[in-house]
Amino acid sequence: MIGGGIDLLKNLNTFAKHKYITYLYIMTKEAFIDLIERMKATSETVNEAYRLKIDLIEFSDPWEQIITILLKEVFTEEGYDWISWWAHEDGRKAWEKDGTDIPMDTAEDLYNYLKKEGYLK
């Protein structure tokens, strides 16, 4: 399965760059929120299973790599870093350079920040 997942990733990367697949690059705010909330829930499930001595990383990692490829087609590298941080970290707090809080409580807050800062391609 893992080898097949790697082949799938290579094919998806080639597929995503194909000129006829431009619809992949359009992501509504609602779709983004749904995706990010699911990423967060999956991360929490994998972490909880690991605490119970059940390692799901080899199962979940190929899917996360696929999602990463697609997100990097829609967001800049720095935008993707913000997404990854939000989906995998607890206690999400962020600040502007001047010390002002950046709202990051919800996936919608994250989307609004990414859009405001120009992290969408």
Backbone as CSV, one residue per row, in Angstrom:
resi,resn,N_x,N_y,N_z,CA_x,CA_y,CA_z,C_x,C_y,C_z
1,MET,0.820,-1.200,0.000,0.000,0.000,0.000,0.857,1.254,0.000
2,ILE,1.920,1.286,0.826,2.745,2.476,0.916,3.401,2.760,-0.429
3,GLY,3.962,1.765,-1.076,4.577,1.967,-2.389,3.576,2.506,-3.386
4,GLY,2.359,1.981,-3.349,1.302,2.473,-4.226,0.968,3.922,-3.921
5,GLY,1.021,4.277,-2.631,0.757,5.654,-2.238,1.808,6.601,-2.796
6,ILE,3.063,6.173,-2.808,4.143,7.004,-3.348,3.953,7.178,-4.852
7,ASP,3.616,6.092,-5.565,3.348,6.208,-6.997,2.176,7.145,-7.248
8,LEU,1.154,7.059,-6.405,0.003,7.943,-6.535,0.428,9.394,-6.374
9,LEU,1.310,9.667,-5.412,1.794,11.026,-5.201,2.522,11.551,-6.433
10,LYS,3.390,10.735,-7.017,4.123,11.158,-8.211,3.160,11.456,-9.353
11,ASN,2.179,10.575,-9.536,1.202,10.787,-10.601,0.344,12.007,-10.334
12,LEU,-0.040,12.225,-9.070,-0.865,13.372,-8.730,-0.106,14.669,-8.965
13,ASN,1.171,14.694,-8.609,1.970,15.892,-8.809,2.019,16.249,-10.295
14,THR,2.227,15.267,-11.147,2.223,15.485,-12.592,0.834,15.907,-13.049
15,PHE,-0.185,15.224,-12.549,-1.575,15.492,-12.899,-1.966,16.921,-12.518
16,ALA,-1.572,17.358,-11.317,-1.962,18.677,-10.820,-1.358,19.800,-11.652
17,LYS,-0.240,19.546,-12.313,0.411,20.578,-13.107,-0.125,20.637,-14.537
18,HIS,-0.983,19.722,-14.895,-1.524,19.672,-16.245,-2.409,20.881,-16.499
19,LYS,-2.310,21.494,-17.654,-3.020,22.745,-17.929,-4.534,22.617,-17.912
20,TYR,-5.072,21.430,-18.058,-6.526,21.260,-18.078,-7.117,21.071,-16.684
21,ILE,-6.300,21.087,-15.674,-6.773,20.822,-14.321,-6.831,22.125,-13.515
22,THR,-7.118,23.221,-14.160,-7.132,24.497,-13.462,-8.216,24.573,-12.391
23,TYR,-9.274,23.791,-12.501,-10.318,23.833,-11.481,-9.793,23.400,-10.122
24,LEU,-8.701,22.657,-10.058,-8.122,22.274,-8.774,-7.612,23.483,-8.004
25,TYR,-7.289,24.540,-8.699,-6.680,25.694,-8.062,-7.710,26.646,-7.470
26,ILE,-8.966,26.422,-7.719,-10.014,27.270,-7.181,-10.499,26.636,-5.883
27,MET,-10.356,27.368,-4.791,-10.800,26.841,-3.511,-11.657,27.901,-2.835
28,THR,-12.905,27.561,-2.611,-13.787,28.492,-1.917,-13.419,28.539,-0.441
29,LYS,-13.863,29.581,0.210,-13.643,29.708,1.644,-14.268,28.520,2.380
30,GLU,-15.452,28.125,1.958,-16.148,27.014,2.613,-15.376,25.701,2.448
31,ALA,-14.871,25.460,1.246,-14.087,24.237,0.996,-12.807,24.251,1.824
32,PHE,-12.157,25.410,1.910,-10.943,25.537,2.702,-11.226,25.207,4.168
33,ILE,-12.271,25.800,4.716,-12.611,25.578,6.122,-12.881,24.096,6.374
34,ASP,-13.651,23.472,5.494,-13.956,22.049,5.636,-12.676,21.216,5.594
35,LEU,-11.812,21.489,4.630,-10.553,20.750,4.491,-9.675,20.911,5.720
36,ILE,-9.501,22.139,6.184,-8.605,22.402,7.307,-9.149,21.787,8.589
37,GLU,-10.458,21.876,8.801,-11.035,21.256,9.993,-10.873,19.742,9.960
38,ARG,-10.986,19.145,8.784,-10.773,17.704,8.664,-9.300,17.341,8.883
39,MET,-8.386,18.178,8.378,-6.956,17.937,8.614,-6.664,17.967,10.113
40,LYS,-7.226,18.952,10.805,-7.004,19.091,12.244,-7.555,17.872,12.980
41,ALA,-8.773,17.448,12.634,-9.385,16.288,13.288,-8.565,15.027,13.041
42,THR,-8.077,14.854,11.827,-7.264,13.683,11.500,-5.959,13.701,12.288
43,SER,-5.338,14.863,12.364,-4.102,14.995,13.134,-4.336,14.630,14.593
44,GLU,-5.439,15.090,15.161,-5.754,14.776,16.551,-5.998,13.273,16.735
45,THR,-6.680,12.643,15.787,-6.947,11.208,15.860,-5.654,10.407,15.787
46,VAL,-4.784,10.761,14.858,-3.504,10.064,14.705,-2.663,10.229,15.971
47,ASN,-2.644,11.437,16.528,-1.873,11.683,17.751,-2.441,10.898,18.936
48,GLU,-3.765,10.862,19.044,-4.385,10.104,20.145,-4.104,8.606,19.993
49,ALA,-4.207,8.089,18.791,-3.899,6.671,18.561,-2.442,6.381,18.926
50,TYR,-1.547,7.294,18.584,-0.132,7.097,18.898,0.087,7.038,20.412
51,ARG,-0.640,7.882,21.152,-0.542,7.846,22.617,-1.002,6.486,23.164
52,LEU,-1.873,5.809,22.404,-2.357,4.481,22.799,-1.505,3.360,22.192
53,LYS,-0.343,3.747,21.671,0.616,2.800,21.073,0.133,2.212,19.747
54,ILE,-0.696,2.964,19.030,-1.146,2.570,17.695,-0.565,3.580,16.710
55,ASP,0.303,3.126,15.840,0.983,4.015,14.906,0.251,4.020,13.559
56,LEU,-0.422,5.124,13.271,-1.158,5.271,12.013,-0.413,6.133,10.988
57,ILE,0.792,6.547,11.309,1.531,7.456,10.438,1.713,6.886,9.037
58,GLU,2.083,5.604,8.935,2.305,5.035,7.606,1.024,4.983,6.783
59,PHE,-0.108,4.936,7.443,-1.384,4.964,6.743,-1.777,6.384,6.353
60,SER,-1.618,7.329,7.284,-2.097,8.689,7.050,-1.120,9.567,6.272
61,ASP,0.170,9.273,6.345,1.173,10.138,5.721,1.014,10.280,4.206
62,PRO,0.779,9.215,3.449,0.605,9.411,1.996,-0.569,10.339,1.658
63,TRP,-1.639,10.257,2.439,-2.790,11.136,2.187,-2.449,12.576,2.528
64,GLU,-1.702,12.761,3.594,-1.296,14.125,3.949,-0.369,14.697,2.876
65,GLN,0.471,13.862,2.293,1.344,14.331,1.216,0.533,14.762,-0.005
66,ILE,-0.535,14.039,-0.304,-1.404,14.418,-1.422,-2.052,15.772,-1.145
67,ILE,-2.568,15.937,0.059,-3.199,17.205,0.427,-2.179,18.335,0.365
68,THR,-0.959,18.071,0.804,0.106,19.077,0.756,0.372,19.527,-0.681
69,ILE,0.471,18.577,-1.592,0.704,18.919,-3.003,-0.398,19.853,-3.504
70,LEU,-1.633,19.516,-3.217,-2.747,20.331,-3.693,-2.778,21.706,-3.030
71,LEU,-2.543,21.763,-1.722,-2.542,23.061,-1.039,-1.429,23.969,-1.549
72,LYS,-0.278,23.382,-1.869,0.837,24.193,-2.376,0.570,24.715,-3.782
73,GLU,-0.396,24.133,-4.466,-0.805,24.670,-5.764,-1.701,25.895,-5.597
74,VAL,-2.345,26.022,-4.445,-3.289,27.106,-4.199,-2.660,28.219,-3.365
75,PHE,-1.754,27.853,-2.452,-1.163,28.809,-1.521,0.346,28.905,-1.729
76,THR,0.898,30.052,-1.345,2.348,30.227,-1.387,2.983,29.304,-0.350
77,GLU,4.297,29.175,-0.409,5.011,28.329,0.556,4.766,28.824,1.981
78,GLU,4.840,30.132,2.186,4.594,30.675,3.525,3.139,30.450,3.944
79,GLY,2.217,30.570,2.996,0.815,30.285,3.284,0.622,28.847,3.718
80,TYR,1.280,27.925,3.004,1.196,26.510,3.388,1.781,26.284,4.784
81,ASP,2.867,26.974,5.114,3.460,26.839,6.449,2.454,27.233,7.533
82,TRP,1.714,28.313,7.293,0.676,28.725,8.245,-0.392,27.639,8.367
83,ILE,-0.819,27.065,7.249,-1.846,26.017,7.251,-1.364,24.805,8.035
84,SER,-0.154,24.364,7.753,0.403,23.192,8.424,0.500,23.441,9.934
85,TRP,0.981,24.603,10.295,1.082,24.971,11.716,-0.300,24.920,12.371
86,TRP,-1.291,25.510,11.723,-2.637,25.575,12.305,-3.229,24.176,12.467
87,ALA,-3.031,23.324,11.476,-3.645,21.994,11.493,-2.972,21.035,12.474
88,HIS,-1.719,21.299,12.826,-0.971,20.314,13.625,-0.591,20.781,15.028
89,GLU,-0.795,22.030,15.336,-0.382,22.538,16.649,-1.587,22.819,17.532
90,ASP,-1.409,22.627,18.817,-2.429,22.998,19.794,-2.129,24.403,20.302
91,GLY,-3.140,25.059,20.858,-2.932,26.383,21.443,-2.438,27.398,20.432
92,ARG,-3.115,27.473,19.302,-2.669,28.331,18.206,-2.788,29.812,18.579
93,LYS,-1.656,30.457,18.773,-1.591,31.886,19.025,-0.562,32.471,18.071
94,ALA,-0.909,33.617,17.478,0.018,34.278,16.556,-0.066,35.787,16.772
95,TRP,1.041,36.463,16.481,1.105,37.899,16.687,1.761,38.563,15.489
96,GLU,1.308,39.776,15.213,1.963,40.625,14.215,3.310,41.057,14.777
97,LYS,4.155,41.647,13.942,5.477,42.106,14.396,5.369,43.157,15.499
98,ASP,4.263,43.927,15.485,4.080,44.958,16.506,3.451,44.425,17.794
99,GLY,3.232,43.097,17.860,2.685,42.481,19.055,1.168,42.324,19.059
100,THR,0.500,42.827,18.028,-0.951,42.695,17.918,-1.328,41.245,17.668
101,ASP,-2.352,40.778,18.389,-2.828,39.405,18.183,-3.376,39.229,16.775
102,ILE,-3.095,38.064,16.195,-3.700,37.658,14.927,-4.744,36.606,15.288
103,PRO,-6.028,36.865,14.998,-7.046,35.852,15.317,-6.763,34.551,14.562
104,MET,-6.655,33.445,15.307,-6.376,32.131,14.718,-7.183,31.033,15.400
105,ASP,-8.320,31.406,15.980,-9.117,30.428,16.717,-9.831,29.438,15.814
106,THR,-10.190,29.859,14.610,-10.968,29.001,13.715,-10.294,28.894,12.358
107,ALA,-10.729,27.911,11.582,-10.228,27.770,10.213,-10.619,28.999,9.388
108,GLU,-11.751,29.602,9.695,-12.153,30.826,8.991,-11.184,31.969,9.304
109,ASP,-10.745,32.077,10.558,-9.731,33.088,10.910,-8.467,32.874,10.087
110,LEU,-8.043,31.624,9.984,-6.847,31.296,9.209,-7.029,31.700,7.755
111,TYR,-8.156,31.341,7.159,-8.428,31.690,5.766,-8.384,33.210,5.575
112,ASN,-9.049,33.928,6.467,-9.078,35.393,6.346,-7.676,35.980,6.415
113,TYR,-6.839,35.456,7.295,-5.461,35.931,7.416,-4.664,35.621,6.147
114,LEU,-4.775,34.404,5.657,-4.039,34.017,4.447,-4.441,34.898,3.265
115,LYS,-5.712,35.166,3.150,-6.196,36.005,2.057,-5.707,37.446,2.227
116,LYS,-5.821,37.976,3.443,-5.394,39.364,3.728,-3.907,39.557,3.434
117,GLU,-3.099,38.563,3.782,-1.656,38.674,3.603,-1.174,38.302,2.203
118,GLY,-2.096,37.890,1.349,-1.723,37.569,-0.033,-1.054,36.222,-0.207
119,TYR,-1.403,35.264,0.633,-0.786,33.948,0.570,-1.496,32.987,-0.377
120,LEU,-2.567,33.445,-1.019,-3.205,32.648,-2.074,-2.507,32.966,-3.387
121,LYS,-2.276,31.956,-4.202,-1.626,32.182,-5.504,-2.622,32.764,-6.476
